[in-house]
Amino acid sequence: MPEPTRDIAKLYEAVLTGNGALAVEVTQAALASGAEPQDLVTGQMIPAMDEVGRRFEHGEYFVPELLIAGRAMKGALELLRPLLAEKGIEPVGRVVIGTVKGDLHDIGKGLVASMLEGGGFEVIDLGVDIPPEKFVLQAKESGADIIAVSALLATTMTGMKAVVEAVREAGMEKQCKVMIGGAPVTQQYADSIGAAGYSNNASTAVAMARELCVA
Ligand code: B12
């Protein structure tokens, strides 16, 4: 008799120890035994990455460990991404998403992109290290309702202000709202730069995006 709870918990260990092959294997097994993709992400993978961050902060992990943990998470997310997206219903809007200039973190951004797709949005993912003008150009060309910007570094977070300003300079602030997020970002920061929306996780990001589309 399989023990789904114990097996799913292996996903936490696999991400924490950066064991990509095990992360994929456990994810496949969990899905086969009927686990909800969302539970795997929020119950195992995100807590594991939080612990990776804590260990890094305390000098127990170094950059290589961050890197392999990140890869393990991404490998498992590849399997979950289409399933998260499948839950969607009708298209509710178009979002251009990317990680701010100078920042290479893309796991949270990828998760937000998947959840938005799952929430019925059409998503154009520009990737990482995206300058403000590229966000604006893509939004203009695609007629996007929202530009979603992710930042994981306190140093690159300031680049979000440049995105808000670039949208304003292009005269697009009415039709295209800027939504921001990422570990160091706060509601207070969002307000201070004039971003239309902020959310601290992928699920509430979908609700926020919906609100912005009707605003
Ligand atoms: C994995 C990781 C890496 C990997 C990234 C791999 C990848 N492909 O993304 C690698 C090894 C490359 C890396 C590099 C670095 N990293 Co790093 N990294 C992390 C780590 C451990 C996890 C980040 C992560 O993926 N979390 C999991 C995801 C799911 O969470 P999330 O990104 O926060 O996203 C959620 C929310 O924030 C929100 N969200 C995210 N984006 C958006 C966008 C929108 C629009 C919305 C609405 C919501 C939203 O929703 C997401 C899902 O719920 C964090 C520690 C931590 N716990 O945050 C450090 C961390 C972010 N890194 C840090 C540092 C210092 C670095 C380096 C400078 C290290 C170095 N000395 O080289 C480099 C910088 C490279 C660069 N130029 O970007 C620091 C940043 C400190 C700071 N506040 O500035 C952290 C906090 C570690 C620490 N505690 O010191 N890193």
py3Dmol code that shows the C-alpha trace and the ligand (Angstrom):
import py3Dmol

protein = """\
ATOM      1  CA  MET A   1       0.000   0.000   0.000  1.00  0.00           C
ATOM      2  CA  PRO A   2       1.642   3.336  -0.993  1.00  0.00           C
ATOM      3  CA  GLU A   3       2.019   6.035   1.660  1.00  0.00           C
ATOM      4  CA  PRO A   4       1.363   9.250  -0.238  1.00  0.00           C
ATOM      5  CA  THR A   5       1.999  11.600   2.714  1.00  0.00           C
ATOM      6  CA  ARG A   6       5.416  10.153   3.457  1.00  0.00           C
ATOM      7  CA  ASP A   7       6.312   9.972  -0.238  1.00  0.00           C
ATOM      8  CA  ILE A   8       5.235  13.552  -0.912  1.00  0.00           C
ATOM      9  CA  ALA A   9       7.391  14.714   2.000  1.00  0.00           C
ATOM     10  CA  LYS A  10      10.359  13.317   0.056  1.00  0.00           C
ATOM     11  CA  LEU A  11       9.808  16.187  -2.372  1.00  0.00           C
ATOM     12  CA  TYR A  12      10.719  18.639   0.396  1.00  0.00           C
ATOM     13  CA  GLU A  13      13.964  16.731   1.045  1.00  0.00           C
ATOM     14  CA  ALA A  14      14.717  16.422  -2.667  1.00  0.00           C
ATOM     15  CA  VAL A  15      14.467  20.185  -3.222  1.00  0.00           C
ATOM     16  CA  LEU A  16      16.297  20.994   0.014  1.00  0.00           C
ATOM     17  CA  THR A  17      19.203  18.728  -0.905  1.00  0.00           C
ATOM     18  CA  GLY A  18      19.127  19.713  -4.581  1.00  0.00           C
ATOM     19  CA  ASN A  19      18.410  16.175  -5.770  1.00  0.00           C
ATOM     20  CA  GLY A  20      16.767  16.981  -9.117  1.00  0.00           C
ATOM     21  CA  ALA A  21      16.271  13.373 -10.228  1.00  0.00           C
ATOM     22  CA  LEU A  22      14.532  12.496  -6.960  1.00  0.00           C
ATOM     23  CA  ALA A  23      12.398  15.668  -7.099  1.00  0.00           C
ATOM     24  CA  VAL A  24      11.107  14.673 -10.534  1.00  0.00           C
ATOM     25  CA  GLU A  25      10.614  11.041  -9.523  1.00  0.00           C
ATOM     26  CA  VAL A  26       8.663  11.905  -6.355  1.00  0.00           C
ATOM     27  CA  THR A  27       6.561  14.471  -8.233  1.00  0.00           C
ATOM     28  CA  GLN A  28       5.663  11.917 -10.899  1.00  0.00           C
ATOM     29  CA  ALA A  29       4.756   9.337  -8.255  1.00  0.00           C
ATOM     30  CA  ALA A  30       2.718  11.852  -6.256  1.00  0.00           C
ATOM     31  CA  LEU A  31       0.753  12.908  -9.326  1.00  0.00           C
ATOM     32  CA  ALA A  32       0.141   9.273 -10.238  1.00  0.00           C
ATOM     33  CA  SER A  33      -1.272   8.668  -6.757  1.00  0.00           C
ATOM     34  CA  GLY A  34      -3.671  11.607  -7.173  1.00  0.00           C
ATOM     35  CA  ALA A  35      -1.856  14.442  -5.372  1.00  0.00           C
ATOM     36  CA  GLU A  36      -2.966  17.987  -6.218  1.00  0.00           C
ATOM     37  CA  PRO A  37      -0.221  19.905  -8.122  1.00  0.00           C
ATOM     38  CA  GLN A  38      -0.908  23.019  -6.040  1.00  0.00           C
ATOM     39  CA  ASP A  39      -0.379  21.075  -2.775  1.00  0.00           C
ATOM     40  CA  LEU A  40       2.998  19.865  -3.981  1.00  0.00           C
ATOM     41  CA  VAL A  41       4.066  23.432  -4.712  1.00  0.00           C
ATOM     42  CA  THR A  42       2.742  25.159  -1.603  1.00  0.00           C
ATOM     43  CA  GLY A  43       3.085  22.253   0.822  1.00  0.00           C
ATOM     44  CA  GLN A  44       6.538  20.966  -0.115  1.00  0.00           C
ATOM     45  CA  MET A  45       8.478  22.945  -2.688  1.00  0.00           C
ATOM     46  CA  ILE A  46       8.047  26.488  -1.401  1.00  0.00           C
ATOM     47  CA  PRO A  47       8.744  25.506   2.243  1.00  0.00           C
ATOM     48  CA  ALA A  48      11.870  23.673   1.036  1.00  0.00           C
ATOM     49  CA  MET A  49      13.083  26.788  -0.806  1.00  0.00           C
ATOM     50  CA  ASP A  50      12.353  28.863   2.305  1.00  0.00           C
ATOM     51  CA  GLU A  51      14.565  26.523   4.310  1.00  0.00           C
ATOM     52  CA  VAL A  52      17.261  26.760   1.615  1.00  0.00           C
ATOM     53  CA  GLY A  53      17.122  30.544   2.016  1.00  0.00           C
ATOM     54  CA  ARG A  54      17.326  30.273   5.790  1.00  0.00           C
ATOM     55  CA  ARG A  55      20.391  28.013   5.563  1.00  0.00           C
ATOM     56  CA  PHE A  56      22.003  30.417   3.110  1.00  0.00           C
ATOM     57  CA  GLU A  57      21.383  33.306   5.491  1.00  0.00           C
ATOM     58  CA  HIS A  58      22.960  31.364   8.360  1.00  0.00           C
ATOM     59  CA  GLY A  59      26.041  30.390   6.387  1.00  0.00           C
ATOM     60  CA  GLU A  60      25.044  26.716   6.261  1.00  0.00           C
ATOM     61  CA  TYR A  61      24.452  26.799   2.485  1.00  0.00           C
ATOM     62  CA  PHE A  62      26.390  28.639  -0.206  1.00  0.00           C
ATOM     63  CA  VAL A  63      25.636  29.655  -3.804  1.00  0.00           C
ATOM     64  CA  PRO A  64      26.156  26.141  -5.290  1.00  0.00           C
ATOM     65  CA  GLU A  65      23.538  24.754  -2.894  1.00  0.00           C
ATOM     66  CA  LEU A  66      21.124  27.547  -3.868  1.00  0.00           C
ATOM     67  CA  LEU A  67      21.730  26.704  -7.483  1.00  0.00           C
ATOM     68  CA  ILE A  68      21.113  22.973  -7.247  1.00  0.00           C
ATOM     69  CA  ALA A  69      18.059  23.475  -5.019  1.00  0.00           C
ATOM     70  CA  GLY A  70      16.724  25.947  -7.586  1.00  0.00           C
ATOM     71  CA  ARG A  71      17.327  23.441 -10.393  1.00  0.00           C
ATOM     72  CA  ALA A  72      15.609  20.656  -8.480  1.00  0.00           C
ATOM     73  CA  MET A  73      12.578  22.887  -7.921  1.00  0.00           C
ATOM     74  CA  LYS A  74      12.483  23.933 -11.557  1.00  0.00           C
ATOM     75  CA  GLY A  75      12.688  20.324 -12.774  1.00  0.00           C
ATOM     76  CA  ALA A  76       9.682  19.347 -10.682  1.00  0.00           C
ATOM     77  CA  LEU A  77       7.833  22.534 -11.675  1.00  0.00           C
ATOM     78  CA  GLU A  78       8.211  21.639 -15.364  1.00  0.00           C
ATOM     79  CA  LEU A  79       5.966  18.654 -14.702  1.00  0.00           C
ATOM     80  CA  LEU A  80       3.452  20.685 -12.725  1.00  0.00           C
ATOM     81  CA  ARG A  81       3.314  23.770 -14.943  1.00  0.00           C
ATOM     82  CA  PRO A  82       0.915  22.342 -17.584  1.00  0.00           C
ATOM     83  CA  LEU A  83      -1.279  20.867 -14.867  1.00  0.00           C
ATOM     84  CA  LEU A  84      -1.490  24.172 -13.004  1.00  0.00           C
ATOM     85  CA  ALA A  85      -2.319  25.888 -16.290  1.00  0.00           C
ATOM     86  CA  GLU A  86      -4.961  23.295 -17.206  1.00  0.00           C
ATOM     87  CA  LYS A  87      -7.175  24.463 -14.363  1.00  0.00           C
ATOM     88  CA  GLY A  88      -7.927  27.628 -16.255  1.00  0.00           C
ATOM     89  CA  ILE A  89     -11.302  28.557 -17.675  1.00  0.00           C
ATOM     90  CA  GLU A  90     -11.844  31.481 -20.062  1.00  0.00           C
ATOM     91  CA  PRO A  91      -9.164  34.076 -20.950  1.00  0.00           C
ATOM     92  CA  VAL A  92      -9.556  37.032 -18.644  1.00  0.00           C
ATOM     93  CA  GLY A  93      -6.670  39.186 -19.771  1.00  0.00           C
ATOM     94  CA  ARG A  94      -3.150  39.327 -21.130  1.00  0.00           C
ATOM     95  CA  VAL A  95      -0.052  39.595 -18.925  1.00  0.00           C
ATOM     96  CA  VAL A  96       3.554  40.337 -19.839  1.00  0.00           C
ATOM     97  CA  ILE A  97       5.757  38.962 -17.053  1.00  0.00           C
ATOM     98  CA  GLY A  98       9.479  39.018 -16.348  1.00  0.00           C
ATOM     99  CA  THR A  99      12.178  39.387 -13.728  1.00  0.00           C
ATOM    100  CA  VAL A 100      13.575  42.877 -13.369  1.00  0.00           C
ATOM    101  CA  LYS A 101      16.885  43.986 -14.898  1.00  0.00           C
ATOM    102  CA  GLY A 102      19.976  42.626 -13.147  1.00  0.00           C
ATOM    103  CA  ASP A 103      18.060  39.806 -11.460  1.00  0.00           C
ATOM    104  CA  LEU A 104      18.333  36.165 -12.521  1.00  0.00           C
ATOM    105  CA  HIS A 105      15.864  34.593 -10.081  1.00  0.00           C
ATOM    106  CA  ASP A 106      13.019  33.024 -12.010  1.00  0.00           C
ATOM    107  CA  ILE A 107      11.391  30.332  -9.890  1.00  0.00           C
ATOM    108  CA  GLY A 108       8.788  32.563  -8.225  1.00  0.00           C
ATOM    109  CA  LYS A 109       8.187  34.416 -11.476  1.00  0.00           C
ATOM    110  CA  GLY A 110       7.634  31.067 -13.252  1.00  0.00           C
ATOM    111  CA  LEU A 111       5.214  30.011 -10.586  1.00  0.00           C
ATOM    112  CA  VAL A 112       3.243  33.241 -10.849  1.00  0.00           C
ATOM    113  CA  ALA A 113       3.186  32.819 -14.650  1.00  0.00           C
ATOM    114  CA  SER A 114       1.834  29.266 -14.318  1.00  0.00           C
ATOM    115  CA  MET A 115      -0.795  30.300 -11.799  1.00  0.00           C
ATOM    116  CA  LEU A 116      -1.901  33.184 -14.007  1.00  0.00           C
ATOM    117  CA  GLU A 117      -2.200  30.788 -16.944  1.00  0.00           C
ATOM    118  CA  GLY A 118      -4.141  28.484 -14.663  1.00  0.00           C
ATOM    119  CA  GLY A 119      -6.334  31.425 -13.726  1.00  0.00           C
ATOM    120  CA  GLY A 120      -7.249  31.958 -17.357  1.00  0.00           C
ATOM    121  CA  PHE A 121      -4.779  34.665 -18.381  1.00  0.00           C
ATOM    122  CA  GLU A 122      -2.752  34.651 -21.551  1.00  0.00           C
ATOM    123  CA  VAL A 123       0.841  35.002 -20.343  1.00  0.00           C
ATOM    124  CA  ILE A 124       3.881  36.249 -22.239  1.00  0.00           C
ATOM    125  CA  ASP A 125       6.957  35.323 -20.190  1.00  0.00           C
ATOM    126  CA  LEU A 126       9.966  37.442 -21.136  1.00  0.00           C
ATOM    127  CA  GLY A 127      12.380  35.625 -18.819  1.00  0.00           C
ATOM    128  CA  VAL A 128      14.954  37.239 -16.537  1.00  0.00           C
ATOM    129  CA  ASP A 129      17.098  40.401 -16.514  1.00  0.00           C
ATOM    130  CA  ILE A 130      14.501  42.424 -18.410  1.00  0.00           C
ATOM    131  CA  PRO A 131      15.046  46.179 -18.900  1.00  0.00           C
ATOM    132  CA  PRO A 132      12.038  48.533 -18.490  1.00  0.00           C
ATOM    133  CA  GLU A 133      11.847  49.357 -22.200  1.00  0.00           C
ATOM    134  CA  LYS A 134      11.462  45.687 -23.108  1.00  0.00           C
ATOM    135  CA  PHE A 135       8.513  45.303 -20.744  1.00  0.00           C
ATOM    136  CA  VAL A 136       6.881  48.352 -22.304  1.00  0.00           C
ATOM    137  CA  LEU A 137       7.586  47.336 -25.908  1.00  0.00           C
ATOM    138  CA  GLN A 138       6.166  43.846 -25.402  1.00  0.00           C
ATOM    139  CA  ALA A 139       3.130  45.193 -23.577  1.00  0.00           C
ATOM    140  CA  LYS A 140       2.469  47.667 -26.369  1.00  0.00           C
ATOM    141  CA  GLU A 141       2.906  45.084 -29.132  1.00  0.00           C
ATOM    142  CA  SER A 142       0.706  42.492 -27.446  1.00  0.00           C
ATOM    143  CA  GLY A 143      -1.898  44.898 -26.039  1.00  0.00           C
ATOM    144  CA  ALA A 144      -1.269  43.550 -22.528  1.00  0.00           C
ATOM    145  CA  ASP A 145      -3.554  44.540 -19.652  1.00  0.00           C
ATOM    146  CA  ILE A 146      -0.859  43.921 -17.057  1.00  0.00           C
ATOM    147  CA  ILE A 147       2.917  44.034 -16.755  1.00  0.00           C
ATOM    148  CA  ALA A 148       4.002  41.746 -13.904  1.00  0.00           C
ATOM    149  CA  VAL A 149       7.492  42.284 -12.543  1.00  0.00           C
ATOM    150  CA  SER A 150       9.404  40.039 -10.171  1.00  0.00           C
ATOM    151  CA  ALA A 151      12.480  40.933  -8.084  1.00  0.00           C
ATOM    152  CA  LEU A 152      14.308  38.819  -5.525  1.00  0.00           C
ATOM    153  CA  LEU A 153      17.198  41.102  -4.696  1.00  0.00           C
ATOM    154  CA  ALA A 154      16.938  44.248  -2.592  1.00  0.00           C
ATOM    155  CA  THR A 155      19.372  45.817  -5.066  1.00  0.00           C
ATOM    156  CA  THR A 156      17.370  45.042  -8.240  1.00  0.00           C
ATOM    157  CA  MET A 157      14.000  45.802  -6.684  1.00  0.00           C
ATOM    158  CA  THR A 158      14.611  49.492  -7.323  1.00  0.00           C
ATOM    159  CA  GLY A 159      14.430  48.711 -11.072  1.00  0.00           C
ATOM    160  CA  MET A 160      10.688  48.191 -10.639  1.00  0.00           C
ATOM    161  CA  LYS A 161      10.277  51.922 -10.231  1.00  0.00           C
ATOM    162  CA  ALA A 162      11.837  52.377 -13.660  1.00  0.00           C
ATOM    163  CA  VAL A 163       9.230  50.022 -15.149  1.00  0.00           C
ATOM    164  CA  VAL A 164       6.371  52.033 -13.598  1.00  0.00           C
ATOM    165  CA  GLU A 165       7.938  55.239 -14.934  1.00  0.00           C
ATOM    166  CA  ALA A 166       8.499  53.778 -18.418  1.00  0.00           C
ATOM    167  CA  VAL A 167       4.827  52.765 -18.611  1.00  0.00           C
ATOM    168  CA  ARG A 168       3.824  56.274 -17.555  1.00  0.00           C
ATOM    169  CA  GLU A 169       6.182  57.889 -20.070  1.00  0.00           C
ATOM    170  CA  ALA A 170       4.702  55.731 -22.836  1.00  0.00           C
ATOM    171  CA  GLY A 171       1.239  57.031 -21.820  1.00  0.00           C
ATOM    172  CA  MET A 172       0.047  53.471 -21.159  1.00  0.00           C
ATOM    173  CA  GLU A 173      -0.749  53.592 -17.441  1.00  0.00           C
ATOM    174  CA  LYS A 174      -4.545  53.592 -17.991  1.00  0.00           C
ATOM    175  CA  GLN A 175      -4.689  50.473 -20.166  1.00  0.00           C
ATOM    176  CA  CYS A 176      -1.705  48.571 -18.750  1.00  0.00           C
ATOM    177  CA  LYS A 177      -1.291  48.184 -14.974  1.00  0.00           C
ATOM    178  CA  VAL A 178       1.994  47.280 -13.317  1.00  0.00           C
ATOM    179  CA  MET A 179       1.859  44.522 -10.721  1.00  0.00           C
ATOM    180  CA  ILE A 180       4.939  43.650  -8.665  1.00  0.00           C
ATOM    181  CA  GLY A 181       6.147  40.918  -6.331  1.00  0.00           C
ATOM    182  CA  GLY A 182       9.084  38.918  -5.025  1.00  0.00           C
ATOM    183  CA  ALA A 183      10.539  38.175  -1.593  1.00  0.00           C
ATOM    184  CA  PRO A 184      11.867  41.666  -0.700  1.00  0.00           C
ATOM    185  CA  VAL A 185       8.866  43.534  -2.149  1.00  0.00           C
ATOM    186  CA  THR A 186       6.178  44.917   0.171  1.00  0.00           C
ATOM    187  CA  GLN A 187       2.841  46.667  -0.249  1.00  0.00           C
ATOM    188  CA  GLN A 188       4.479  49.779   1.139  1.00  0.00           C
ATOM    189  CA  TYR A 189       7.158  49.645  -1.547  1.00  0.00           C
ATOM    190  CA  ALA A 190       4.532  49.073  -4.242  1.00  0.00           C
ATOM    191  CA  ASP A 191       2.613  52.128  -3.034  1.00  0.00           C
ATOM    192  CA  SER A 192       5.776  54.230  -2.888  1.00  0.00           C
ATOM    193  CA  ILE A 193       6.608  53.624  -6.571  1.00  0.00           C
ATOM    194  CA  GLY A 194       3.020  53.873  -7.787  1.00  0.00           C
ATOM    195  CA  ALA A 195       2.604  50.227  -8.817  1.00  0.00           C
ATOM    196  CA  ALA A 196      -1.055  49.339  -9.297  1.00  0.00           C
ATOM    197  CA  GLY A 197      -0.805  45.933  -7.647  1.00  0.00           C
ATOM    198  CA  TYR A 198       1.271  43.832  -5.283  1.00  0.00           C
ATOM    199  CA  SER A 199       1.002  40.315  -4.013  1.00  0.00           C
ATOM    200  CA  ASN A 200       3.299  38.180  -1.900  1.00  0.00           C
ATOM    201  CA  ASN A 201       2.395  34.833  -3.435  1.00  0.00           C
ATOM    202  CA  ALA A 202       1.355  33.189  -6.661  1.00  0.00           C
ATOM    203  CA  SER A 203      -2.232  32.407  -5.652  1.00  0.00           C
ATOM    204  CA  THR A 204      -3.190  35.887  -4.540  1.00  0.00           C
ATOM    205  CA  ALA A 205      -1.355  37.243  -7.609  1.00  0.00           C
ATOM    206  CA  VAL A 206      -4.139  35.756  -9.744  1.00  0.00           C
ATOM    207  CA  ALA A 207      -6.866  37.465  -7.689  1.00  0.00           C
ATOM    208  CA  MET A 208      -4.915  40.715  -7.854  1.00  0.00           C
ATOM    209  CA  ALA A 209      -4.520  40.442 -11.627  1.00  0.00           C
ATOM    210  CA  ARG A 210      -8.263  39.875 -11.982  1.00  0.00           C
ATOM    211  CA  GLU A 211      -8.978  42.981  -9.919  1.00  0.00           C
ATOM    212  CA  LEU A 212      -6.608  45.046 -12.040  1.00  0.00           C
ATOM    213  CA  CYS A 213      -8.302  43.882 -15.232  1.00  0.00           C
ATOM    214  CA  VAL A 214     -11.700  45.142 -14.121  1.00  0.00           C
ATOM    215  CA  ALA A 215     -10.363  48.341 -12.480  1.00  0.00           C
TER     216      ALA A 215
END
"""
ligand_1 = """\
91
B12
C 17.189 29.811 -5.547
C 17.910 31.081 -5.207
C 18.935 31.513 -6.079
C 19.251 30.806 -7.402
C 18.176 31.233 -8.433
C 17.803 30.107 -9.369
C 16.636 30.520 -10.236
N 16.620 29.951 -11.425
O 15.755 31.299 -9.861
C 20.682 31.354 -7.742
C 21.739 30.419 -7.194
C 20.963 31.599 -9.216
C 20.717 32.610 -6.878
C 21.632 33.614 -7.112
C 21.781 34.700 -6.268
N 21.115 34.926 -5.131
Co 19.563 33.930 -4.595
N 18.253 32.926 -3.746
C 17.585 31.832 -4.039
C 16.581 31.461 -2.903
C 17.205 30.358 -2.032
C 15.225 30.974 -3.302
C 14.447 31.907 -4.245
C 13.239 31.170 -4.718
O 13.237 30.640 -5.820
N 12.225 31.033 -3.837
C 11.023 30.248 -4.128
C 10.004 31.125 -4.873
C 8.763 30.292 -5.153
O 9.661 32.218 -4.041
P 9.696 33.744 -4.539
O 10.698 33.911 -5.601
O 9.749 34.631 -3.353
O 8.292 33.928 -5.249
C 7.052 33.963 -4.572
C 6.613 35.356 -4.115
O 7.705 36.237 -3.810
C 5.742 35.869 -5.211
N 6.321 36.519 -6.385
C 7.544 36.368 -6.962
N 7.639 37.106 -8.073
C 6.472 37.759 -8.212
C 6.029 38.653 -9.212
C 4.754 39.186 -9.106
C 4.285 40.126 -10.152
C 3.911 38.845 -8.015
C 2.579 39.438 -7.903
C 4.350 37.934 -7.045
C 5.605 37.400 -7.149
O 5.095 34.681 -5.657
C 6.021 33.591 -5.633
C 5.297 32.312 -5.368
O 4.548 32.345 -4.171
C 16.460 32.837 -2.147
C 16.074 32.735 -0.654
C 14.571 32.871 -0.449
N 14.053 32.062 0.427
O 13.916 33.695 -1.088
C 17.839 33.423 -2.384
C 18.035 34.965 -2.396
C 16.892 35.644 -3.108
N 19.278 35.139 -3.149
C 20.016 36.039 -2.633
C 21.283 36.422 -3.161
C 22.109 37.404 -2.327
C 21.745 35.897 -4.390
C 23.058 36.255 -5.104
C 23.449 37.736 -5.078
C 24.140 35.346 -4.465
C 25.570 35.613 -4.931
N 26.349 36.079 -3.983
O 25.869 35.388 -6.088
C 22.797 35.756 -6.543
C 22.200 36.858 -7.467
C 22.153 36.470 -8.924
C 21.325 37.470 -9.705
N 21.952 38.445 -10.349
O 20.110 37.395 -9.705
C 19.388 36.696 -1.392
C 18.837 38.099 -1.704
C 19.060 39.063 -0.537
C 18.391 40.367 -0.841
N 17.282 40.607 -0.147
O 18.821 41.110 -1.660
C 18.352 35.644 -0.977
C 17.113 36.218 -0.258
C 19.068 34.625 -0.029
C 19.406 35.239 1.330
N 18.610 34.941 2.338
O 20.356 35.968 1.464
N 19.787 32.578 -5.926
"""
view = py3Dmol.view(width=600, height=400)
view.addModel(protein, "pdb")
view.setStyle({"model": 0}, {"cartoon": {"style": "trace"}})
view.addModel(ligand_1, "xyz")
view.setStyle({"model": 1}, {"stick": {}})
view.zoomTo()
view.show()
